[in-house]
Amino acid sequence: MLGGLSLKWNWRKRREAAGASTSSPNLVFGGDVHVVWEKFCRYFDVEPRIVPLQPGKYTIGPDDVQAHVDENTIGVAAVLGTTFTGHKDDIVGINDLLLRIKRERGLDVPLHVDGASGGFVWPFLYPDSKWDFRLEQVRSINVSGHKFGLVYPGIGWLIFREKADLAKDLVFEENYLGKTDSTFTLNFSTGSSMVLAQYYNFVRYGRAGYTYIMQNMQTNARVLAEKLAAMGRFEIIGPDEEQLPWSRSGSRPTPGTTSSTSPGSSRPSAAGWCRPTPCRRTPRT
Ligand SMILES: Cc1ncc(COP(=O)(O)O)c(C=O)c1O
């Protein structure tokens, strides 16, 4: 939410400076995002430009995004580790597209990476894979500590590439306790226990510990995937791609019907299976 707000504020500033209209902001993202992005658009009056997913493809890339970007686009949001299949959008490809749009059309459209789950996985499992500030158009990233950071809800981070990527007007200064603090939140008071819990995990595990844990989860997920595949009733979705350490399968189509493969299918839970992460809705195809 806060990342989206900053995109909107900075876009508006750019448009005002150019003497252009600020009445129709839009945000581009895929049908593979978490509901939080649609929530942001509705709460803060931004047109959601939701790129539909293709059958059998559960992430988006530059070809999907291109047609939706224009001078009113406050940013593109790409996911690192989707809620549905655990894969990443083609962040390198989208970054390259936005660089080309900047060069050819003069539109500087920022890329936000939703690393809610993947931000604590990719650095340990795929350290050479670029999805972060190594890519020029990536201006902000959000990560949840209460997912693969291994802490109970709720702690998370929003990280900006540079100070200027956080719109100054969104930050308030207050002095209630004898020193000036900056506040950039939607609510105000919140507990600090998760900060301490996260700090404890950082110190206790360190990089080596998190790497060990993530690799262990990945091994477990792969073994589970092999066993599911061996049953012949499931197909494993994108097992060779970079992915969160879980396996996601869809039931094979029943002969004589169209495909029943759906990462959001509720059948496993109806049968008493528990997924490694709750799946809240089916991505748009
Ligand atoms: C990709 C993605 N983005 C955002 C969120 C929301 O994150 P949080 O629960 O930290 O608000 C989730 C979580 O469930 C998620 O999987």
The ligand as a Tripos MOL2 file, in Angstrom:
@<TRIPOS>MOLECULE
LIG
   16    16     1     0     0
SMALL
NO_CHARGES

@<TRIPOS>ATOM
      1 C1          2.8930  -11.8830   -3.2520 C.3       1 LIG1
      2 C2          2.2780  -11.3120   -2.0000 C.ar      1 LIG1
      3 N1          2.1690   -9.9710   -1.8840 N.ar      1 LIG1
      4 C3          1.6550   -9.4020   -0.7710 C.ar      1 LIG1
      5 C4          1.1840  -10.1690    0.2620 C.ar      1 LIG1
      6 C5          0.6440   -9.4830    1.4760 C.3       1 LIG1
      7 O1          1.6870   -9.3620    2.3790 O.3       1 LIG1
      8 P1          1.4290   -9.0750    3.9270 P.3       1 LIG1
      9 O2          0.6840  -10.2540    4.4470 O.co2     1 LIG1
     10 O3          2.7980   -8.9610    4.5050 O.co2     1 LIG1
     11 O4          0.6460   -7.8150    4.0040 O.co2     1 LIG1
     12 C6          1.2710  -11.5590    0.1720 C.ar      1 LIG1
     13 C7          0.7640  -12.3840    1.2570 C.2       1 LIG1
     14 O5          0.1470  -13.0600    1.7160 O.2       1 LIG1
     15 C8          1.8370  -12.1570   -0.9810 C.ar      1 LIG1
     16 O6          1.9500  -13.4920   -1.1070 O.3       1 LIG1
@<TRIPOS>BOND
     1     1     2 1
     2     2     3 ar
     3     2    15 ar
     4     3     4 ar
     5     4     5 ar
     6     5     6 1
     7     5    12 ar
     8     6     7 1
     9     7     8 1
    10     8     9 2
    11     8    10 1
    12     8    11 1
    13    12    13 1
    14    12    15 ar
    15    13    14 2
    16    15    16 1
@<TRIPOS>SUBSTRUCTURE
     1 LIG1         1 GROUP 0 **** ****
